[in-house]
Amino acid sequence: MEEKALKEKEKDIVVTTIEEKAKPYSYDIKKIVEKAREHAELAKQIKLAVFAITNQEDWIDMAGKPYLQASGCEKIARVFGISWKLEQPELVTYPDGHFEFVFVGKFAFGPITEDNPTVITATGSRCSRDGFFKTRYRKTERGTEQYEVPPEEIDPGDVRKSAETNCIGRGIRKLLGLENLSWEELEQHGIKRSGKKAVEYKQQKEPQSKTEDIKTKITQKCKEKGLKDDEIKDFLSYTTGGQENVKIYSTIWNNLDKYIEKWKSKKEQKEQKPEATLF
């Protein structure tokens, strides 16, 4: 009886070989190459149009590379029908009083809609630590002297507007593929270096040993207060905002307990809610 039942079950078993399971994978390399060529040709035509629309005054030299200013971006946006939508900016404040605005925006050819395949995301930011905002000049008996103003004397509106402009410019350049151009390319189309360069603000050099000495004192004190190495690294990143100099470290050292408490509070808030992402 059992032998008969076993034979009946064997009839229902379907044996599938590896060859039968394998299905041909559709991969048309010719179509992929054709698509790539179409994109390359489109990118080329976009660049040619940009060079025709803009002029020498729209470009400046930034670290040896051409940089399209806001004036040029606005010209291009109108011609190409580029639209964008910016989120409310994030305001980041640092313990030393400086602050930063961060914008996130969506950019596209045509309207910003879910079914528009050209939509991209870009970010832009500006910090009050930038030389453009904190640098001033005054006349002295020895001539013109450069100095820095404290963060409370910097207009947040100026920083915010500059961050917004930075985001829009980045989005337009990214959408059009204008982020890695060379002066040779522009010169072939009649746009030469105008001699204008992005303004560079000289930072006063400080003895490296003095900066390291204060940093070492802060690190040692943090260890005495029970902070681990990774926590100290996070604390210093939070308090300095990536700017390492004697002035900032001196401020931290003189207000160490207050800054540690503020950092701990910020850390607790971050752990209580999910990590926010820009994209």
BELCORUR-V14821 format. One record per residue. N is the residue number from 1. RES is the residue in one letter. PSI is psi in whole degrees, -180 to 180 (999 if undefined). Layout:
N:RES:PSI
N:RES:PSI
This chain:
1:M:-45
2:E:-37
3:E:-37
4:K:-42
5:A:-37
6:L:-41
7:K:-37
8:E:-39
9:K:-38
10:E:-30
11:K:-31
12:D:-15
13:I:128
14:V:121
15:V:124
16:T:125
17:T:166
18:I:-39
19:E:-38
20:E:-33
21:K:-37
22:A:129
23:K:142
24:P:133
25:Y:123
26:S:110
27:Y:94
28:D:96
29:I:-31
30:K:-43
31:K:-38
32:I:-43
33:V:-42
34:E:-41
35:K:-41
36:A:-41
37:R:-38
38:E:-44
39:H:-41
40:A:-42
41:E:-39
42:L:-43
43:A:-40
44:K:-44
45:Q:-36
46:I:-46
47:K:-44
48:L:-40
49:A:-40
50:V:-45
51:F:-34
52:A:-34
53:I:-40
54:T:169
55:N:-179
56:Q:-33
57:E:-16
58:D:-8
59:W:144
60:I:164
61:D:123
62:M:107
63:A:39
64:G:0
65:K:150
66:P:138
67:Y:121
68:L:120
69:Q:174
70:A:-36
71:S:-42
72:G:-38
73:C:-40
74:E:-40
75:K:-48
76:I:-43
77:A:-41
78:R:-43
79:V:-43
80:F:-4
81:G:38
82:I:135
83:S:160
84:W:160
85:K:119
86:L:142
87:E:168
88:Q:136
89:P:152
90:E:131
91:L:117
92:V:126
93:T:144
94:Y:154
95:P:-27
96:D:5
97:G:-15
98:H:162
99:F:161
100:E:139
101:F:134
102:V:122
103:F:144
104:V:132
105:G:158
106:K:140
107:F:147
108:A:160
109:F:117
110:G:-162
111:P:155
112:I:97
113:T:161
114:E:-30
115:D:7
116:N:111
117:P:-10
118:T:-2
119:V:130
120:I:167
121:T:140
122:A:153
123:T:155
124:G:146
125:S:160
126:R:142
127:C:147
128:S:-14
129:R:-17
130:D:138
131:G:-31
132:F:-35
133:F:-37
134:K:-9
135:T:133
136:R:167
137:Y:144
138:R:152
139:K:134
140:T:179
141:E:-26
142:R:-1
143:G:-159
144:T:131
145:E:136
146:Q:138
147:Y:169
148:E:141
149:V:152
150:P:159
151:P:-30
152:E:-15
153:E:1
154:I:131
155:D:116
156:P:-31
157:G:-38
158:D:-42
159:V:-41
160:R:-47
161:K:-40
162:S:-38
163:A:-39
164:E:-46
165:T:-40
166:N:-42
167:C:-45
168:I:-45
169:G:-43
170:R:-43
171:G:-45
172:I:-45
173:R:-40
174:K:-44
175:L:-37
176:L:-1
177:G:41
178:L:25
179:E:-15
180:N:54
181:L:165
182:S:158
183:W:-29
184:E:-41
185:E:-45
186:L:-40
187:E:-28
188:Q:-19
189:H:24
190:G:7
191:I:107
192:K:163
193:R:124
194:S:-9
195:G:-12
196:K:134
197:K:155
198:A:137
199:V:128
200:E:126
201:Y:124
202:K:130
203:Q:136
204:Q:126
205:K:137
206:E:152
207:P:124
208:Q:-35
209:S:-38
210:K:-42
211:T:-46
212:E:-35
213:D:-47
214:I:-39
215:K:-40
216:T:-41
217:K:-43
218:I:-45
219:T:-45
220:Q:-42
221:K:-38
222:C:-39
223:K:-39
224:E:-28
225:K:6
226:G:7
227:L:139
228:K:168
229:D:-45
230:D:-31
231:E:-39
232:I:-42
233:K:-44
234:D:-40
235:F:-46
236:L:-37
237:S:-41
238:Y:-44
239:T:-32
240:T:-22
241:G:25
242:G:0
243:Q:110
244:E:110
245:N:171
246:V:-42
247:K:-47
248:I:-45
249:Y:-34
250:S:-41
251:T:-42
252:I:-44
253:W:-41
254:N:-16
255:N:34
256:L:-48
257:D:-43
258:K:-42
259:Y:-36
260:I:-43
261:E:-41
262:K:-41
263:W:-42
264:K:-42
265:S:-43
266:K:-40
267:K:-42
268:E:-42
269:Q:-39
270:K:-37
271:E:-25
272:Q:-24
273:K:154
274:P:149
275:E:127
276:A:141
277:T:153
278:L:-23
279:F:999
